[in-house]
Amino acid sequence: MFISISGNLLNVGLNYLFIFGKWGMPSMGVTGAGLDVDNLVQVMLQGSSASWQMQNRADKMVNGEYDFGFSTTLMRKDLGLVLEEAKAMKIPLPVTEQVGTFLKQVDDMGGAQWDWCSLMERQRGTSTDD
């Protein structure tokens, strides 16, 4: 039992290092955890993650192709309108603000005209230690 628990803890730690690129390791996303992305997408499509976007764009998103839709610039504009109205109504929207920050970071990476799905590119580009 000790070996099983130790192995699982080691696996969690190594997944953290390689998926998110912490402590100087390269950020490798789910491939860093040794996952076959095609199989993972197929499994996700069988559950609550199933969506048109997952079905039709997952392969392009995995390959870093984001030229198929609503740009991050337009999404940021719309989020700005929502946040302005929420502020006027004194309604805090911290998650929406965070998404706006993430989209700005994608823009700063050169993705202003990428589809908003390119948020995953932000994660790929984030490999600094927290």
C-alpha positions in Angstrom: 0.0 0.0 0.0 2.9 2.4 0.8 4.3 1.8 -2.7 1.0 2.5 -4.3 0.4 5.7 -2.4 4.0 6.8 -3.0 3.7 6.1 -6.7 0.5 8.1 -7.0 2.1 11.1 -5.2 5.1 10.9 -7.4 2.9 10.8 -10.5 0.9 13.9 -9.4 4.1 15.8 -8.7 5.7 14.9 -12.1 2.4 15.7 -13.9 2.4 19.1 -12.3 6.0 19.7 -13.4 5.6 18.6 -17.0 2.1 19.7 -17.8 2.5 23.2 -16.4 6.3 23.6 -16.9 7.1 24.4 -13.3 10.6 24.8 -11.8 12.4 25.1 -15.0 10.8 22.2 -16.8 9.3 22.6 -20.2 5.5 23.2 -20.4 4.3 20.2 -22.3 0.5 20.3 -21.7 -1.3 17.0 -21.5 1.4 15.3 -23.5 3.6 15.9 -20.5 1.4 13.6 -18.5 1.9 10.9 -21.2 -1.7 11.2 -22.5 -2.6 10.5 -26.0 -4.5 13.6 -26.9 -6.6 12.0 -29.7 -7.8 9.3 -27.2 -8.4 11.9 -24.5 -10.6 13.9 -26.9 -12.6 10.8 -27.9 -13.2 10.0 -24.2 -14.2 13.6 -23.5 -16.7 13.5 -26.4 -18.5 10.6 -24.7 -19.2 12.6 -21.5 -20.4 16.0 -20.5 -17.5 17.7 -22.3 -19.1 16.8 -25.6 -19.7 19.9 -27.7 -19.6 21.0 -31.3 -16.4 22.9 -30.6 -14.7 19.9 -29.1 -15.9 17.6 -31.9 -14.9 20.0 -34.8 -11.9 22.0 -33.5 -10.0 19.9 -31.0 -7.4 18.7 -33.5 -6.7 22.2 -34.7 -6.5 23.5 -31.2 -4.0 20.8 -30.2 -1.9 21.9 -33.2 -2.1 25.6 -32.3 -4.4 26.6 -35.2 -6.8 29.3 -34.3 -7.9 31.0 -37.5 -11.5 29.9 -37.5 -13.7 32.2 -35.6 -14.3 34.9 -33.1 -11.1 36.8 -32.5 -9.7 37.5 -29.0 -9.9 41.2 -29.9 -13.7 40.9 -30.4 -14.1 38.8 -27.3 -12.1 41.4 -25.2 -14.4 44.1 -26.6 -17.5 42.2 -25.6 -16.1 41.4 -22.2 -15.3 45.0 -21.7 -18.9 46.0 -22.4 -20.1 43.3 -19.9 -17.7 44.5 -17.2 -18.7 48.2 -17.7 -22.4 47.3 -17.3 -21.6 45.1 -14.3 -19.6 47.9 -12.7 -22.5 50.3 -13.2 -24.8 47.8 -11.6 -22.3 47.2 -8.8 -22.1 43.5 -9.6 -18.6 42.0 -9.2 -17.5 39.6 -12.0 -14.0 38.4 -11.0 -13.9 35.4 -13.2 -14.9 37.5 -16.2 -12.2 40.0 -15.3 -9.7 37.1 -15.2 -10.7 35.8 -18.6 -10.2 39.3 -19.9 -6.7 39.3 -18.5 -6.0 35.9 -20.0 -7.2 37.2 -23.4 -5.0 40.2 -23.1 -2.0 37.9 -22.5 -2.9 36.0 -25.7 -3.1 39.3 -27.6 0.4 40.1 -26.2 1.6 36.8 -27.5 0.6 37.8 -31.0 -2.8 36.2 -31.0 -5.1 39.3 -31.4 -6.7 37.8 -34.4 -6.8 34.2 -33.2 -10.1 32.6 -32.3 -10.9 32.9 -28.6 -10.2 29.2 -28.2 -6.5 30.2 -28.3 -6.7 30.7 -24.5 -5.1 27.3 -24.3 -2.1 28.9 -26.0 -1.7 31.1 -23.0 -1.2 28.0 -20.9 1.3 26.6 -23.3 3.2 29.9 -23.1 3.1 30.1 -19.3 6.0 28.3 -17.9 7.2 30.6 -15.1 7.3 29.5 -11.5 4.5 30.7 -9.3 
